[in-house]
């Protein structure tokens, strides 16, 4: 019974910063990749950033240079530092993690958080 819980969302002015956190808990043997996705009003959910177990990262072009994804494996937590925020960044941000419930699993299972709202005002 794995759970992902996001925190850190809120209201911020354009040009400001926020840091999101997502902690995984429950039956976890190990975690492969983790990531952040977002869904803006009237738009499809899109990938924001991902990070592998060895800390290799990928970013959407729209956030590269402004956002930084990181993880703390000991805490089963992934972070998203968001700087120079724009109104276009307004969205519900969702945490994702590919998790191995036990050593018997070759493939991990994707889990999702419930999301945290980020609103950027101009």
Buried (B, 14 or more C-beta within 10 A) or exposed (E): EBEBBBEBBEEBEBEEEBEBBBBBEEEBEBBBBBBBBBBBEEEEEEBBBBBBBEEEBBBBEEBEEBBBBBBEEEEBBBBBBBBEBBEEBBBBBBBBBBBBBEEEEEEBEEBEBEBBEBBBEE
